[in-house]
Amino acid sequence: MKSSILAVFIFLVTGCAVQRNTSASLPHPAAPLSIEQLKFLDVYELPFELQYKSTWVGGLSGIDYDRSGDQYFIISDERSATSPSRFYTARIKISGNKIDTLFFTGVQTLKMANGKTFPSLKEGAQEAADPESIRFNPTTNRLIWSSEGDRAERNGIINIKDPWIWEMDLQGHYRDSFALPSNMHVHTTEKGPRVNGVFEGLAFTGDYRHLFVSVEEPLFEDGPKADVDYAGAPVRILKYDAVSRKPVTQYAYLLDAVARKPDPATAFRVNGISEIMAIDAHRLLVMERSFSIGNSYCTIKIYEADLDGSTDVSGKNGLHIDKTYRPASKRLLLNMNDLGRYIDNVEGITLGPKLANGHYSLLLISDNNFSREQKTQVFLFEIIP
């Protein structure tokens, strides 16, 4: 059932806000978590035509919480179609287990290594970005963000663009990049990553010494995509040394089947990892997102995945055939279908501030694909230890 817009937005000099009320106290530093359950508390919806500083607020595909500054970084996946590729800063005030206020405090343009803004696909497909995830590193006061690259016909030619993981300052200026493993390069042949199925998720460990990066769908070499009648499609989670920015390990994670049949039966359907969040040095929250044409909502599942004891598959190809490896274990924490409400294209997840009872909050955000038929939703959960 589709939810109604929860508040009326008031445009302020410092941001556009929907006000219902009080500020939250600054949370304590994050710590390794024990998660027994994710309890739904609230959902908050942004208007479709929301504007902030001459940009269209939509396509929100990644979110991260800066605990010391009590602010959120939110990245848009727009490929400079209406405004240059960008990320926002925002504040989300929680009171009484409800999201009372969400207001944007800034917007920064993502910059290429040469300092210029990214062009649109029409203006320059070879340089265009496809932003997906964003994470803040308080030890460096910098941001990490990912782009999926490209492998599609653009303007009459096949555009081949590698995915990337870049470091930038808080104004969006390029500062460095993470090394790309050889099997993550995009090719014209069916080798390497699939189009729109690469670096969807980023997650720092608590000490910020390592960065996990999730691949949304299987590499071509690792077999077919997940399907209605195919569970266990292997995708890869990369582990990086966050200081040297070099890859250390690759792990296999086995996807669920596509949740619902498409209509017609041959139409588009997908299940893949849309985002990850680290719990500790080897445990991750993994968000699987499934969608099929003919269904109005997505199936979003959140698993606790444990990489401890998993095999390093960096040198392995054909993970669907060669199964002499141990994949990550997974434990279902939440199927959002069970909430009994409309769930859109959820792509972002972050640990939030502590709630009044001392438990941590968890926030999720959805990407509306700049479509009037979809919604930008912010979900609030309580982590039950």
VEXKEBA-883229 format. One record per atom (N, C-alpha, C): residue in one letter; y, z, x. Coordinates in steps of 0.02 Angstrom, whole numbers, padded with zeros to 5 digits, always signed. Layout:
BEGIN
aYZX...
end
This chain:
BEGIN
m-00059+00000+00042m+00000+00000+00000m+00062+00000+00044k+00108-00045+00033k+00166-00050+00075k+00214+00007+00060s+00241+00038+00116s+00287+00093+00106s+00358+00067+00099s+00399+00104+00064s+00468+00085+00055s+00509+00107+00114i+00568+00078+00122i+00612+00098+00176i+00633+00170+00165l+00628+00210+00217l+00634+00281+00208l+00706+00308+00212a+00752+00267+00237a+00820+00293+00242a+00869+00236+00245v+00932+00250+00233v+00984+00199+00236v+01017+00204+00304f+01025+00148+00337f+01052+00149+00405f+01128+00151+00406i+01155+00193+00449i+01227+00198+00458i+01243+00173+00528f+01289+00128+00533f+01306+00100+00598f+01361+00142+00630l+01347+00167+00690l+01394+00209+00726l+01416+00174+00790v+01468+00200+00819v+01493+00172+00882v+01440+00178+00936t+01404+00234+00937t+01353+00246+00989t+01285+00216+00972g+01275+00192+00913g+01210+00165+00895g+01207+00155+00821c+01150+00127+00797c+01141+00121+00725c+01089+00173+00706a+01105+00215+00659a+01063+00273+00645a+01048+00282+00572v+00991+00312+00561v+00976+00335+00495v+00973+00409+00501q+01016+00447+00467q+01021+00518+00480q+00991+00558+00424r+00945+00603+00443r+00922+00651+00396r+00928+00719+00426n+00943+00716+00501n+00957+00785+00519n+00957+00822+00586t+00917+00863+00607t+00927+00909+00661t+00899+00882+00726s+00923+00906+00781s+00896+00883+00845s+00836+00925+00864a+00790+00892+00902a+00731+00929+00926a+00746+00961+00992s+00714+01015+01007s+00724+01047+01072s+00691+01007+01126l+00718+01011+01186l+00690+00974+01242l+00619+00997+01256p+00572+00951+01260p+00502+00971+01268p+00486+00996+01338h+00430+01030+01343h+00405+01052+01408h+00375+00992+01444p+00367+00997+01511p+00336+00942+01547p+00266+00926+01521a+00248+00863+01526a+00182+00842+01502a+00127+00872+01546a+00069+00881+01517a+00011+00909+01552a-00051+00872+01528p-00107+00876+01566p-00169+00846+01541p-00185+00873+01472l-00209+00830+01428l-00219+00848+01359l-00292+00850+01339s-00307+00897+01294s-00371+00896+01259s-00356+00871+01189i-00389+00818+01168i-00375+00788+01103i-00438+00789+01060e-00435+00828+01008e-00491+00831+00961e-00477+00786+00901q-00413+00782+00881q-00396+00745+00821q-00324+00722+00824l-00308+00667+00791l-00240+00643+00782l-00223+00650+00708k-00176+00693+00692k-00158+00708+00623k-00094+00670+00604f-00099+00629+00552f-00041+00591+00529f+00011+00637+00498l+00075+00627+00519l+00129+00667+00491l+00180+00626+00452d+00200+00567+00479d+00255+00532+00447d+00256+00459+00471v+00289+00417+00431v+00302+00348+00451v+00374+00332+00433y+00407+00296+00478y+00478+00281+00472y+00486+00206+00480e+00527+00176+00440e+00531+00103+00439e+00601+00077+00453l+00606+00027+00496l+00669-00004+00512l+00680-00066+00468p+00741-00077+00445p+00756-00136+00404p+00743-00201+00443f+00723-00252+00407f+00705-00315+00439f+00765-00346+00476e+00824-00344+00447e+00882-00378+00475e+00926-00331+00516l+00898-00276+00541l+00937-00229+00580l+00966-00262+00643q+01030-00253+00654q+01065-00279+00713q+01090-00220+00755y+01087-00229+00820y+01117-00180+00866y+01149-00217+00923k+01215-00208+00930k+01254-00240+00983k+01238-00315+00988s+01243-00348+00931s+01234-00421+00925s+01163-00444+00942t+01115-00399+00939t+01045-00419+00948t+01007-00403+00884w+00955-00440+00872w+00911-00429+00815w+00856-00382+00837v+00853-00324+00805v+00803-00274+00824v+00736-00292+00792g+00691-00319+00831g+00625-00339+00806g+00579-00352+00864g+00516-00367+00848g+00467-00382+00901g+00455-00323+00947l+00460-00262+00922l+00456-00203+00964l+00383-00189+00983s+00367-00204+01045s+00296-00205+01065s+00277-00152+01116g+00324-00112+01138g+00308-00059+01185g+00358-00003+01180i+00335+00059+01189i+00380+00118+01185i+00357+00170+01235d+00406+00204+01267d+00389+00258+01312d+00443+00312+01307y+00422+00374+01315y+00467+00431+01307y+00487+00460+01375d+00551+00465+01387d+00579+00498+01446d+00591+00571+01427r+00547+00614+01450r+00548+00684+01429r+00610+00720+01453s+00631+00709+01514s+00689+00745+01541s+00754+00723+01507g+00759+00659+01489g+00819+00634+01456g+00815+00635+01381d+00757+00654+01353d+00745+00655+01281d+00767+00588+01249q+00743+00534+01279q+00758+00468+01252q+00696+00423+01258y+00698+00368+01220y+00642+00321+01218y+00665+00253+01246f+00619+00221+01282f+00629+00152+01303f+00584+00109+01259i+00612+00058+01228i+00575+00015+01181i+00587-00058+01200i+00534-00095+01213i+00541-00164+01234i+00528-00212+01176s+00567-00266+01174s+00557-00319+01124s+00521-00377+01157d+00475-00408+01119d+00438-00464+01148d+00471-00532+01133e+00533-00531+01110e+00566-00594+01097e+00576-00634+01161r+00559-00697+01159r+00565-00740+01218r+00634-00775+01219s+00686-00735+01214s+00755-00760+01217s+00770-00813+01165a+00740-00807+01106a+00752-00856+01053a+00820-00846+01020t+00837-00784+01003t+00902-00770+00971t+00949-00733+01018s+00922-00692+01061s+00959-00656+01113s+00914-00652+01174p+00942-00642+01234p+00900-00639+01293p+00846-00584+01288s+00790-00594+01320s+00737-00544+01323s+00766-00477+01344r+00742-00421+01312r+00779-00359+01318r+00736-00297+01305f+00765-00240+01321f+00737-00176+01300f+00793-00132+01275y+00774-00083+01233y+00822-00038+01203y+00810+00034+01227t+00862+00074+01224t+00853+00146+01229t+00868+00175+01160a+00834+00229+01143a+00842+00257+01076a+00828+00332+01077r+00850+00365+01026r+00832+00436+01015r+00798+00442+00947i+00746+00481+00946i+00708+00494+00885i+00706+00569+00874k+00738+00591+00821k+00741+00663+00807k+00687+00682+00756i+00648+00732+00775i+00593+00756+00733i+00609+00826+00708s+00602+00837+00643s+00613+00903+00615s+00566+00913+00556g+00534+00971+00553g+00489+00984+00498g+00432+00935+00493n+00407+00912+00551n+00352+00863+00555n+00370+00797+00524k+00436+00781+00521k+00459+00717+00496k+00507+00685+00546i+00510+00619+00545i+00560+00583+00585i+00623+00582+00544d+00673+00622+00565d+00734+00627+00527d+00786+00575+00546t+00787+00558+00610t+00839+00512+00634t+00810+00468+00689l+00823+00404+00684l+00809+00357+00739l+00873+00318+00750f+00901+00322+00810f+00960+00280+00823f+00956+00252+00894f+00981+00191+00899f+00981+00156+00963f+01043+00175+01002t+01035+00185+01067t+01090+00207+01109t+01110+00155+01162g+01069+00103+01170g+01086+00052+01219g+01038-00006+01216v+01059-00062+01244v+01015-00120+01251v+01029-00153+01318q+00977-00170+01354q+00983-00200+01420q+00945-00265+01422t+00974-00315+01453t+00942-00380+01461t+00894-00378+01521l+00834-00404+01511l+00786-00410+01566l+00809-00466+01613k+00805-00453+01677k+00829-00502+01727k+00771-00530+01767m+00779-00593+01786m+00733-00625+01833m+00748-00599+01903a+00704-00617+01951a+00714-00594+02020a+00779-00619+02049n+00803-00676+02024n+00866-00704+02050n+00928-00675+02015g+00917-00627+01970g+00972-00594+01936g+00993-00626+01871k+00966-00684+01856k+00985-00719+01794k+00944-00693+01736t+00967-00706+01675t+00929-00688+01616t+00874-00739+01604f+00822-00719+01569f+00767-00764+01556f+00787-00816+01503p+00769-00879+01514p+00782-00930+01464p+00732-00927+01407s+00746-00962+01353s+00698-00967+01298s+00644-01017+01318l+00591-01020+01278l+00538-01069+01291l+00565-01140+01288k+00612-01152+01243k+00640-01219+01236k+00684-01237+01296e+00721-01187+01321e+00767-01199+01377e+00730-01204+01444g+00677-01166+01452g+00641-01166+01515g+00577-01127+01512a+00525-01159+01486a+00461-01125+01474a+00432-01097+01539q+00443-01129+01595q+00413-01107+01657q+00442-01040+01681e+00501-01023+01657e+00533-00960+01677e+00535-00908+01622a+00518-00927+01561a+00524-00881+01504a+00476-00822+01512a+00498-00765+01486a+00457-00704+01488a+00424-00692+01420d+00368-00656+01420d+00336-00634+01359d+00324-00559+01366p+00377-00518+01357p+00372-00446+01369p+00323-00413+01321e+00286-00364+01345e+00236-00330+01303e+00238-00254+01307s+00240-00226+01367s+00235-00154+01375s+00289-00129+01422i+00308-00066+01414i+00359-00036+01458i+00341+00037+01470r+00349+00060+01533r+00337+00130+01550r+00392+00153+01599f+00411+00216+01590f+00463+00247+01632f+00430+00290+01685n+00455+00284+01748n+00431+00325+01803n+00488+00372+01825p+00484+00436+01805p+00539+00482+01822p+00543+00498+01896t+00490+00485+01934t+00493+00500+02006t+00535+00448+02043t+00543+00389+02014t+00584+00337+02045t+00645+00320+02003n+00647+00346+01942n+00699+00329+01893n+00702+00254+01880r+00642+00224+01877r+00637+00152+01864r+00587+00139+01808l+00587+00079+01783l+00543+00058+01729l+00494+00006+01754i+00433+00007+01726i+00383-00045+01738i+00374-00083+01672w+00371-00149+01676w+00358-00188+01615w+00312-00246+01631s+00277-00269+01578s+00229-00323+01587s+00247-00384+01546s+00227-00442+01570s+00234-00505+01534s+00166-00539+01533e+00149-00571+01477e+00083-00602+01471e+00078-00671+01502g+00133-00700+01524g+00129-00767+01551g+00119-00818+01495d+00090-00876+01512d+00085-00930+01463d+00029-00978+01483r+00000-01008+01433r-00050-01060+01443r-00053-01102+01379a-00002-01143+01369a+00003-01181+01307a+00047-01242+01317e+00042-01288+01270e+00084-01347+01273e+00155-01329+01250r+00203-01341+01294r+00273-01327+01279r+00315-01389+01295n+00351-01411+01247n+00395-01469+01257n+00357-01530+01284g+00296-01538+01259g+00257-01597+01277g+00215-01591+01339i+00218-01535+01374i+00177-01527+01435i+00142-01459+01432i+00086-01453+01468i+00050-01390+01471i+00087-01343+01519n+00109-01287+01493n+00145-01239+01534n+00097-01185+01560i+00094-01178+01625i+00051-01129+01657i+00096-01077+01690k+00092-01016+01665k+00135-00962+01691k+00092-00899+01698d+00088-00872+01759d+00049-00812+01771d+00080-00751+01736p+00039-00704+01716p+00065-00640+01691p+00095-00602+01750w+00133-00548+01734w+00158-00508+01789w+00170-00436+01767i+00176-00393+01817i+00196-00324+01808i+00254-00313+01856w+00313-00299+01829w+00373-00294+01870w+00402-00224+01865e+00437-00205+01918e+00477-00145+01918e+00550-00164+01912m+00587-00126+01872m+00659-00140+01864m+00697-00074+01861d+00763-00078+01872d+00804-00019+01864d+00822-00011+01791l+00860+00041+01775l+00875+00057+01705l+00924+00008+01673q+00951-00037+01713q+00995-00089+01687q+00959-00156+01680g+00894-00157+01693g+00854-00217+01684g+00851-00263+01745h+00877-00242+01802h+00876-00283+01862h+00808-00279+01897y+00781-00335+01916y+00717-00338+01952y+00722-00300+02018r+00670-00260+02033r+00668-00223+02095r+00605-00237+02136d+00548-00249+02103d+00486-00263+02140d+00433-00287+02092s+00375-00307+02119s+00320-00331+02076s+00255-00303+02102f+00206-00300+02057f+00139-00278+02073f+00096-00339+02089a+00053-00333+02140a+00012-00390+02162a-00037-00409+02106l-00046-00474+02098l-00089-00500+02045l-00159-00514+02074p-00211-00483+02046p-00279-00498+02070p-00296-00572+02060s-00340-00598+02101s-00356-00670+02099s-00383-00692+02032n-00419-00649+01996n-00449-00669+01933n-00400-00664+01874m-00337-00645+01888m-00287-00640+01835m-00237-00698+01836h-00249-00747+01878h-00206-00806+01878h-00225-00853+01821v-00175-00884+01790v-00186-00930+01734v-00201-00999+01760h-00248-01035+01728h-00269-01102+01749h-00266-01151+01690t-00265-01215+01707t-00267-01266+01654t-00337-01271+01625t-00387-01254+01664t-00456-01253+01640t-00472-01186+01609e-00531-01179+01578e-00550-01116+01547e-00577-01069+01600k-00529-01042+01636k-00542-00995+01690k-00486-00944+01691g-00503-00881+01702g-00451-00830+01704g-00431-00806+01635p-00369-00782+01627p-00347-00754+01563p-00337-00807+01509r-00346-00785+01447r-00331-00826+01388r-00257-00821+01372v-00231-00872+01338v-00162-00870+01317v-00150-00812+01269n-00096-00777+01279n-00076-00722+01236n-00129-00667+01232g-00166-00659+01287g-00219-00608+01287g-00225-00573+01354v-00168-00560+01385v-00170-00534+01454v-00143-00462+01457f-00087-00451+01491f-00064-00382+01505f-00026-00353+01447e-00063-00324+01400e-00032-00294+01340e-00016-00220+01350g-00051-00186+01395g-00043-00114+01400g-00031-00088+01470l+00011-00036+01476l+00025-00003+01540l+00020+00073+01530a-00002+00108+01582a-00007+00181+01577a-00005+00213+01646f+00044+00256+01658f+00046+00295+01720f+00002+00356+01713t-00031+00375+01768t-00063+00440+01770t-00008+00493+01774g-00027+00556+01761g+00022+00610+01757g+00061+00621+01821d+00031+00605+01879d+00065+00614+01943d+00102+00551+01965y+00098+00498+01925y+00132+00434+01937y+00109+00400+02002r+00049+00419+02026r+00023+00387+02086r-00017+00324+02069h-00039+00319+02007h-00078+00261+01986h-00053+00234+01920l-00062+00169+01912l-00043+00135+01850l-00104+00097+01825f-00121+00109+01761f-00173+00071+01729f-00141+00013+01690v-00175-00044+01690v-00151-00103+01655v-00209-00132+01615s-00200-00142+01551s-00255-00167+01509s-00245-00241+01493v-00301-00277+01493v-00303-00348+01474v-00325-00349+01400e-00289-00387+01360e-00301-00384+01287e-00369-00413+01268e-00387-00471+01296e-00448-00506+01276e-00490-00523+01338p-00554-00541+01328p-00596-00557+01386p-00570-00617+01426l-00578-00615+01492l-00566-00674+01532l-00616-00727+01510f-00599-00790+01521f-00645-00844+01503f-00714-00833+01534e-00714-00811+01597e-00778-00801+01633e-00820-00745+01602d-00787-00700+01567d-00822-00641+01540d-00848-00652+01469g-00845-00714+01446g-00876-00729+01382g-00829-00737+01324p-00855-00747+01265p-00814-00760+01206p-00773-00699+01185k-00723-00713+01144k-00681-00661+01115k-00721-00621+01064a-00696-00562+01048a-00726-00523+00994a-00724-00564+00930d-00773-00554+00886d-00775-00591+00823d-00804-00545+00769v-00805-00569+00709v-00830-00528+00653v-00902-00507+00666d-00941-00551+00695d-01011-00536+00708d-01026-00525+00782y-00974-00509+00821y-00983-00499+00893y-00944-00437+00916a-00981-00383+00925a-00953-00323+00954a-00975-00319+01027g-00936-00284+01068g-00954-00275+01138g-00924-00326+01185a-00875-00365+01163a-00841-00412+01208a-00806-00371+01263p-00819-00387+01327p-00791-00347+01381p-00721-00369+01402v-00676-00321+01402v-00609-00333+01429v-00600-00289+01491r-00549-00304+01529r-00539-00268+01593r-00479-00223+01591i-00487-00165+01622i-00431-00118+01633i-00423-00112+01708l-00363-00129+01733l-00349-00128+01804l-00317-00062+01824k-00335-00039+01882k-00303+00021+01910k-00265+00001+01973y-00201+00019+01976y-00158+00004+02033y-00138+00067+02069d-00127+00061+02134d-00090+00111+02172d-00016+00099+02155a+00015+00147+02123a+00084+00136+02099a+00135+00136+02155v+00116+00161+02214v+00163+00161+02270v+00159+00096+02309s+00099+00074+02327s+00091+00011+02363s+00094-00049+02316r+00085-00037+02251r+00085-00089+02199r+00028-00138+02208k-00027-00114+02236k-00085-00157+02247k-00142-00134+02202p-00183-00182+02178p-00239-00163+02135p-00293-00126+02174v-00323-00077+02140v-00374-00036+02172v-00443-00050+02141t-00447-00050+02075t-00511-00054+02040t-00501-00092+01974q-00556-00122+01950q-00558-00149+01882q-00618-00118+01846y-00605-00099+01783y-00658-00069+01742y-00669-00113+01681a-00729-00109+01653a-00745-00145+01592a-00741-00098+01532y-00713-00123+01478y-00708-00087+01415y-00734-00133+01361l-00778-00109+01318l-00810-00151+01268l-00776-00144+01200l-00752-00200+01174l-00715-00201+01111l-00761-00195+01050d-00733-00169+00996d-00766-00172+00931d-00765-00244+00906a-00804-00258+00855a-00801-00323+00822a-00735-00330+00784v-00716-00391+00767v-00658-00402+00723v-00673-00367+00657a-00623-00332+00631a-00635-00286+00574a-00651-00320+00508r-00617-00377+00494r-00626-00409+00429r-00632-00484+00437k-00669-00516+00391k-00677-00588+00393k-00611-00622+00376p-00595-00677+00410p-00535-00714+00392p-00547-00758+00331d-00494-00782+00301d-00498-00827+00244d-00448-00883+00254p-00473-00945+00266p-00543-00966+00267p-00582-00939+00327a-00646-00947+00326a-00691-00915+00375a-00678-00937+00446t-00649-00998+00455t-00637-01024+00523t-00566-01008+00547a-00527-00972+00508a-00458-00958+00526a-00453-00907+00582f-00392-00899+00607f-00379-00854+00663f-00400-00783+00648r-00432-00751+00697r-00448-00680+00695r-00450-00655+00766v-00437-00590+00774v-00432-00563+00842v-00446-00488+00840n-00476-00463+00893n-00475-00392+00908n-00467-00385+00983g-00421-00343+01004g-00409-00333+01075g-00371-00269+01087i-00359-00253+01151i-00321-00194+01168i-00247-00210+01164s-00210-00175+01121s-00139-00188+01114s-00096-00139+01156e-00124-00082+01176e-00088-00035+01219e-00134+00020+01242i-00116+00052+01297i-00153+00109+01324i-00103+00165+01341m-00129+00226+01347m-00088+00283+01368m-00134+00330+01406a-00113+00352+01465a-00156+00396+01506a-00153+00467+01480i-00212+00499+01478i-00218+00570+01462i-00220+00610+01528d-00260+00585+01575d-00263+00615+01641d-00282+00560+01691a-00310+00577+01747a-00324+00528+01800a-00378+00479+01782h-00420+00494+01732h-00475+00448+01715h-00485+00438+01640r-00447+00473+01599r-00453+00464+01526r-00391+00429+01498l-00404+00383+01452l-00351+00345+01421l-00357+00346+01346l-00301+00343+01312l-00301+00323+01242l-00298+00247+01241v-00345+00216+01207v-00348+00143+01202v-00338+00123+01130m-00289+00081+01118m-00274+00058+01051m-00305-00012+01041e-00353-00017+00996e-00381-00082+00978e-00347-00106+00913r-00324-00169+00915r-00290-00197+00856r-00329-00259+00833s-00349-00258+00769s-00385-00314+00740s-00345-00344+00683f-00344-00410+00681f-00310-00445+00626f-00347-00509+00610s-00351-00526+00546s-00382-00588+00524s-00337-00621+00471i-00328-00687+00477i-00290-00724+00427i-00321-00712+00358g-00278-00705+00308g-00302-00692+00240g-00300-00619+00222n-00284-00576+00272n-00277-00504+00261n-00206-00484+00277s-00176-00443+00237s-00105-00428+00245s-00091-00375+00297y-00141-00336+00317y-00128-00281+00363y-00177-00283+00422c-00160-00244+00473c-00201-00240+00533c-00248-00179+00530t-00302-00183+00567t-00344-00124+00578t-00329-00099+00648i-00303-00038+00651i-00285-00008+00715i-00330+00052+00727k-00366+00050+00783k-00409+00106+00802k-00386+00134+00869i-00387+00200+00875i-00370+00232+00938i-00431+00269+00964y-00451+00249+01024y-00509+00279+01057y-00487+00321+01117e-00525+00372+01132e-00519+00404+01197e-00571+00372+01242a-00548+00338+01295a-00593+00305+01342a-00595+00345+01407d-00655+00351+01434d-00663+00388+01497d-00689+00340+01550l-00651+00333+01604l-00669+00288+01658l-00711+00322+01711d-00720+00387+01706d-00758+00424+01757d-00830+00399+01758g-00852+00378+01816g-00920+00352+01823g-00928+00279+01806s-00874+00246+01782s-00878+00175+01766s-00880+00133+01830t-00911+00075+01825t-00920+00031+01882t-00857-00008+01898d-00842-00016+01962d-00789-00062+01983d-00814-00133+01976v-00785-00171+01929v-00808-00239+01916v-00761-00291+01946s-00720-00271+01994s-00672-00318+02024s-00705-00382+02049g-00765-00375+02079g-00798-00433+02108g-00849-00466+02062k-00851-00446+02000k-00901-00472+01953k-00870-00523+01906n-00907-00576+01892n-00890-00625+01840n-00945-00624+01787g-00930-00650+01730g-00981-00655+01678g-01004-00588+01653l-00957-00545+01635l-00976-00477+01613l-01017-00475+01549h-01015-00530+01511h-01056-00533+01450h-01129-00548+01465i-01142-00573+01526i-01210-00592+01546i-01238-00541+01596d-01200-00532+01651d-01220-00483+01702d-01200-00413+01679k-01247-00377+01652k-01231-00311+01625k-01256-00254+01670t-01257-00269+01735t-01278-00217+01783t-01217-00175+01803y-01180-00154+01754y-01121-00113+01767y-01117-00061+01711r-01080-00009+01724r-01069+00043+01674r-00997+00037+01648p-00989+00021+01584p-00921+00015+01557p-00891+00084+01543a-00828+00085+01526a-00796+00147+01505a-00829+00173+01442s-00837+00238+01437s-00861+00267+01374s-00802+00269+01326k-00816+00271+01260k-00762+00273+01211k-00782+00318+01153r-00732+00355+01128r-00742+00401+01072r-00686+00390+01021l-00704+00373+00960l-00654+00358+00909l-00616+00421+00889l-00550+00417+00894l-00507+00472+00872l-00474+00457+00805l-00460+00392+00792l-00423+00375+00731l-00435+00303+00712n-00450+00292+00648n-00448+00225+00618n-00392+00228+00567m-00337+00192+00579m-00279+00198+00536m-00291+00172+00465n-00345+00135+00455n-00364+00116+00387n-00376+00177+00343d-00397+00232+00375d-00412+00293+00337d-00350+00328+00311l-00290+00305+00332l-00229+00337+00309l-00210+00316+00238g-00242+00262+00213g-00230+00240+00146g-00160+00213+00134r-00131+00180+00184r-00065+00151+00178r-00061+00085+00217y-00008+00048+00206y+00000-00016+00241y+00011-00004+00316i-00027-00039+00356i-00021-00033+00429i-00006-00102+00457d+00049-00108+00493d+00068-00173+00521d+00042-00180+00593n+00073-00223+00630n+00051-00245+00695n+00070-00193+00749v+00035-00137+00750v+00052-00082+00795v+00035-00102+00867e+00086-00097+00912e+00076-00118+00981e+00098-00067+01033g+00135-00016+01013g+00161+00032+01062g+00138+00103+01047i+00128+00142+01100i+00107+00212+01093i+00136+00253+01149t+00159+00313+01132t+00185+00358+01184t+00176+00431+01163l+00166+00473+01213l+00167+00545+01202l+00239+00565+01190g+00250+00603+01136g+00318+00623+01119g+00332+00696+01136p+00384+00724+01107p+00400+00795+01120p+00351+00841+01085k+00354+00905+01103k+00313+00954+01069k+00342+00968+01000l+00297+00982+00953l+00317+00999+00885l+00330+01074+00882a+00354+01097+00824a+00372+01167+00816a+00313+01214+00828n+00251+01191+00814n+00192+01233+00824n+00165+01232+00896g+00200+01195+00941g+00180+01192+01011g+00133+01136+01028h+00109+01099+00978h+00066+01041+00990h+00109+00981+01008y+00081+00936+01049y+00117+00875+01066y+00118+00827+01007s+00170+00787+01004s+00174+00732+00956s+00152+00668+00990l+00131+00620+00950l+00113+00553+00973l+00149+00504+00927l+00184+00455+00957l+00221+00406+00918l+00194+00336+00930l+00188+00297+00877l+00166+00228+00879l+00220+00184+00849i+00227+00123+00874i+00276+00076+00847i+00245+00008+00836s+00267-00027+00783s+00238-00092+00767s+00287-00149+00782d+00258-00206+00797d+00294-00268+00811d+00293-00311+00748n+00352-00325+00719n+00354-00363+00657n+00355-00438+00667n+00350-00460+00730n+00350-00532+00746n+00410-00569+00717f+00464-00532+00704f+00525-00561+00675f+00510-00598+00610s+00462-00571+00572s+00442-00601+00509s+00461-00556+00451r+00491-00585+00400r+00511-00547+00341r+00450-00518+00304e+00392-00548+00316e+00331-00524+00283e+00300-00464+00318q+00328-00444+00375q+00301-00388+00413q+00353-00332+00419k+00330-00275+00446k+00373-00216+00450k+00374-00187+00521t+00432-00160+00540t+00437-00120+00600t+00428-00047+00579q+00372-00019+00599q+00355+00049+00579q+00350+00095+00640v+00372+00157+00632v+00364+00208+00684v+00321+00263+00652f+00262+00275+00680f+00216+00325+00654f+00219+00388+00697l+00217+00445+00664l+00217+00509+00699l+00151+00545+00685f+00118+00566+00740f+00055+00603+00735f+00062+00669+00773e+00021+00716+00753e+00013+00778+00790e-00052+00776+00827i-00051+00793+00891i-00112+00796+00931i-00144+00865+00921i-00202+00866+00891i-00239+00929+00880i-00286+00939+00939p-00275+00990+00980p-00318+01000+01040p-00385+01031+01022
end
